[in-house]
Amino acid sequence: MQPATLCAVVFAVGFLCIAHGHGTVVSPRSRNSVDYLVGVNTPKDWPSNADCTNITGDACHNGQATFWYSQGCFIGCDECDHMSGRRNIDLCGKGKKGTLPEQYRTVNRDSEFGSKFDIYRHNPWRAPGNAPTADPCGLAGGTPWPQEASEAGDYSTTIYAHHGMRGTDLKPLLTGVTWTIGTEAEVTWQISNNHGGGYSYRLCPYSEAAAVTEECFQSTPLDFVTEKQGIVFKNGTILPIKGSFLTEGTTPAGSMWSMIPIPSDCLGPRCIPGPNDTDTTPNRCLPGETHLIEGDCLPCPETPGSDCSRCDNNCQSGKPAFEPHCPHCQGNRHDIAVRDVVKVPTGLKPGRYVLGFRLDCEATAQVWNSCSDITLVQ
């Protein structure tokens, strides 16, 4: 399945590049981008995702950084199943209700909140930070197995990484980026394939003795400087925008997250049946729905192996999920990025840290991660 485009993050001085429902740090350059060193900037089956936007206006090469993610990660569950990207179901049956305030939905905003037509309600963005991840720095190709998989589950093997590798097993990639404690730092990220949702930045002290963990990242979430978000264009110019940020209903409690400021339009095939679906399957996929077509918002089959994006999936009309901040600043574009400014907390000790980026998708059960090495100074 060839999805659209959505991600790349840039801090301080860096590059940008992206992939499917995908988000990743570009600068400070992430460990996940390491394949740029051997000239591999996208999996072989995703040539369109080699392009990205650099805040400097210069050329942009970000390895396969946008293909590090976790798949089948539903709110209320203890672990990801690595398979169910668009099944849209309460997979672990715990009855977890979303905690996201309604006004921060990024897709299917016209559906009745919490109803059967609110089909994306079990996906990560509906309780920011609550869904599990397979690795806080992502899995190469999104699954722990060496085989290629659906939902952008591709990764081209290099001397540095291979499909199924844990991002926390990547070696540090030192960039010389330093942040001053108690001040502000610039970040930029880009969308490669847009499935809506929102994101957070976090810090974890670097240790040679132990890999970073989700728990460590959750101990130091970063706040945004909310009035300094912007859209970055290919020539490096920045359009200031009024972003949407929240601290209510997030994990850890009170952590600040940003809505993706670029609306989605085309989410993927309308409905692909599971291998065991029949004509009597409730809410079964209908003939012709395996294509990029539009239609009324309907519930999904929710069956194993099914793939459903039946609501707000505007592949033909190109209608954005919400009003874009600039003309055509929507969907899966590699020629625009997002600039953020974050607050570097006081009270932290100087030294090496890992900057974590976590993007919780709304139209898919995916969490996209990347990890960058920075140094904090007084």
C-alpha positions, -999 to +999 in steps of 0.1 A: +000+000+000+015+033-010+003+060+014+009+097+012+035+118+030+039+133+065+069+140+086+103+152+095+115+172+124+142+198+125+160+214+154+184+242+155+203+238+122+192+207+105+177+188+077+142+174+070+128+144+053+097+122+057+073+091+051+038+076+056+017+089+085+053+094+095+070+119+116+107+122+126+133+146+139+156+160+113+176+185+133+192+180+156+197+151+132+183+119+146+200+086+151+172+072+129+186+092+099+220+074+100+215+058+065+221+091+049+258+084+055+256+057+027+232+077+005+200+058+014+173+083+021+142+062+016+134+025+013+137+013-023+099+010-028+093+046-016+112+068-039+089+098-034+098+099+003+134+107-004+125+144-006+122+167+024+124+203+034+154+219+052+149+250+074+181+264+060+168+262+024+197+238+016+195+203+003+179+178+026+190+142+033+175+124+063+181+087+057+151+064+063+142+083+095+105+084+087+102+046+086+108+041+124+075+035+141+053+012+160+022-005+145-011-017+160-008+005+191-042+012+206-051+033+236-057+013+268-035-016+256-002-027+272+016-035+239+014-031+202+004-061+180+026-050+151-001-057+125-034-037+130-026-003+115-061+006+104-084-019+121-100+008+142-110-014+171-107-016+209-081-043+203-074-054+239-111-051+249-104-029+280-130-003+271-105+026+272-122+059+264-104+087+247-092+116+268-086+140+239-109+171+241-132+171+211-119+203+196-084+187+191-096+160+167-076+162+134-098+139+112-135+130+109-144+161+129-180+161+116-189+127+132-206+125+165-179+124+191-175+089+205-202+073+183-198+043+160-191+068+132-162+082+151-142+053+138-107+065+147-116+068+185-093+039+196-061+052+179-032+069+197-041+106+193-074+101+211-055+097+244-021+114+237+008+095+251-013+066+264-009+041+236+021+017+240+051+018+217+074-011+207+104+011+212+107+048+222+130+054+193+109+034+169+112+001+150+128+001+115+100-007+092+075-007+120+076-044+129+100-066+148+104-091+119+128-090+090+101-092+064+085-062+047+050-055+058+019-034+050+013+002+062+047+015+050+064-015+067+095-012+045+131-007+053+162-011+031+191-028+049+223-009+053+255-014+073+238+007+100+203-007+103+178-033+091+141-040+092+129-048+127+159-031+144+151-012+176+158+025+175+173+023+210+199-001+195+212+026+172+245+042+182+245+078+192+249+102+162+266+133+176+258+165+158+274+191+180+240+206+188+239+223+221+209+238+240+212+263+269+193+253+300+165+277+308+162+291+273+143+282+241+154+259+213+141+257+177+127+224+162+114+217+128+095+186+116+079+175+084+050+154+073+056+126+048+023+107+050-005+124+068-028+104+091-036+133+115-028+133+152-003+152+173+031+151+188+053+159+218+091+164+224+108+148+254+143+146+270+161+117+286+197+119+301+221+099+280+238+069+296+263+045+281+251+019+305+214+018+295+192+026+266+165+053+268+130+042+278+095+056+274+094+061+312+126+082+310+112+103+282+079+108+301+098+122+331+109+153+311+083+164+285+090+197+269+066+227+267+061+245+234+065+283+230+030+284+215+033+317+197+064+306+177+050+277+156+054+281+118+053+265+084+087+261+067+090+263+029+116+249+006+136+281+004+138+282+042+113+310+048+089+306+077+052+315+078+041+321+115+009+303+124-015+301+153-011+265+164-033+243+186-017+230+218-031+210+247-022+198+282-056+183+291-061+145+288-024+139+280+001+113+293+021+121+314-006+143+331-002+179+321+024+173+293+021+196+264+013+183+229+006+200+196-020+191+170-004+185+136-009+219+120-011+205+085-045+188+077-048+154+061-069+148+030-063+113+015-059+087+041-056+055+020-078+028+005-114+031+018-118-005+030-098-037+025-114-068+039-096-092+062-087-126+049-116-143+068-143-117+060-174-129+042-206-114+028-221-117+063-193-099+081-208-068+099-199-036+082-181-056+055-160-039+028-180-034-004-169-040-040-147-012-052-137+000-018-102-013-020-093+018-040-086+054-031-123+065-032-146+086-012-180+078+003-202+082+033-187+078+067-195+043+078-183+019+106-154-004+098-154-043+098-129-043+127-118-078+117-083-092+118-064-081+087-089-055+076-078-020+067-104+008+069-103+045+063-140+051+056-144+085+071-129+119+061-109+101+034-109+127+006-086+112-020-106+125-050-119+159-038-087+168-018-109+184+009-087+190+039-097+177+073-096+212+087-088+247+074-051+248+063-029+277+075-019+285+039-031+276+004-025+239-003-007+234+030-023+201+035-020+164+029+012+146+021+037+172+010+075+171+013+080+207+003+067+222+036+077+215+072+067+227+107+089+248+129+085+245+167+102+263+195+104+244+228+114+255+263+145+239+278+136+233+314+155+249+343+168+226+369+183+200+344+219+191+348+243+199+320+255+170+299+244+147+271+207+140+265+185+122+240+157+142+224+127+121+218+100+129+192+067+111+196+039+115+170+006+098+179-015+092+148-053+096+147-064+078+115-040+048+121-030+029+152+006+040+148+032+059+169+061+075+151+094+081+170+129+094+165+158+101+189+185+128+186+216+134+206+221+168+220+241+185+248+227+208+274+249+236+287+245+263+313 
